[in-house]
Amino acid sequence: MKNFRFDLYNLMEECVLRELKPNYSLVGRNFDCDRRTAKKYYERALDNDSNEVTKEVTKRPSILDPYKDKIQEKLNIGCSAHAIFYFIKKQGYPGGETIVKDYCRIFRVTNQQKVTIRVETNPGLSAQVDWKESMTLYNRQNEPVTFNLFLYVLGYSRYKYIVLTRDRKQETLFNCLNDAFEATGGVPDEIWFDNMKQVVDHQRSTFGNPVFNEKFREFSRDAGYKPIACRPFRPQTKGKVESLARTTERLRVMNNEFDDFWDLYKIISEFNDDLNYETSQAIHEIPADRWVKEKEYLRSNNYTLLDSYSTPTLTRKVSNESMVNYENRKYSVPVKLIGKEVKIKSYTDELRIYYNGECVRTHNLSSQLLNYEATDRVDILRTGLMHDRTDDEITNFIHQNLQAFDELGDN
């Protein structure tokens, strides 16, 4: 058959194989043909009729073939082609993004959005903040894990700070902002928020005239930025962070790909790094490259001052095991503190333990039941079963049995 479209027929053959009804108009636009032509090729694929010419040609395998089932699985839960590309790339896919987008495009109809004028900002001028609220993913045991994402974007560079949180309390917002300032190198002149209850006093506000609550005003003043509330029902006024909220849908490819909350925390941290080092579709540059310039314009951050707003202090008594309890997990402290009362503060990803105002131990928050600092582990053994051994003997014992220690912590 003259001018037979093998690409079009192969696509329709794939649709038939997966029992999908294509959108002929969309196919026509993407494959530069009339919708009636697209329909004709679909009907031929249904009849398994590729014309005598096609029967003489062996269909070439596609580099997507090993990944098509996984792609279809992710499409079924609403993942974007961009997100799927990055997911299968980490699974070993050797090809480019275009072929993935072409394959995915046939299975979805894109919605046309209203045009919005894009406004660019100067370095260090602004940042935008929002929450991705109550997102749910499923772990490898197919159990739901619901969480929130704090989203922070610098306006000029598009450099991002994303962190997983269990709640959206005002103290959590302050903690996330303080960590964001540290992670991005300082404080911008202004920060845009929507009318979230952690920021705006709704009882005193009127439509179009938001009033910030007093504690938030004090935090903003001490941090050194001007808070700006977006217009209600006008998300375009903070379009950069709204775009980031949509981008987080890429995380849905991680359904059934993690074990627990802390495993997911690491995935999101890696996702944040990926976004900062891949080319932004808005500015066609890598955010991390532009951030090198922008951070020179940011004000320094007084972390200790702002910390007083964000983190409640808890009191714990050190057990005879030289451990303190936090969220059903145990964390070690120096053995000299056994029986003493200590103060603990939980941050986004770490636990700090204080005695008489001094930070005596810092631990990464963990899903393990038992969490030891290396020197504490030695001291605990020295005061117990191995009191008659030298430090070298205790250290060698730990190294030889480290896997057993870790397995104990996991159980």
Secondary structure, 3 states (H helix, E strand, C coil): CCCCCHHHHHHHHHHHHCCCCCCHHHHHHHHCCCHHHHHHHHHHHHCCCCHHHHHCCCCCCCCCHHHHHHHHHHHHCCCCHHHHHHHHHHCCCCCCHHHHHHHHHCCCCCCCCCCCCCCCCCCCCEEEEEEEEEEEEECCCCCEEEEEEEEEEECCCCCEEEEEECCCCHHHHHHHHHHHHHHHCCECCEEEECCCCCCECCCCCECCECCECHHHHHHHHHHCCEEEECCCCCHHHHHHHHHHHHHHHHHHHHCCCCCCHHHHHHHHHHHHHHHHCCCCCCCCCCHHHHHHHHHHHCECCCHHHHHHHHCCCEEEECCCCCEEEECCEEEECCHHHCCCEEEEEECCCEEEEEECCEEEEEEECCCCCEECCHHHHHHHHHCCCCCCCCHHHHHHHHHHCHHHHHHHHHC
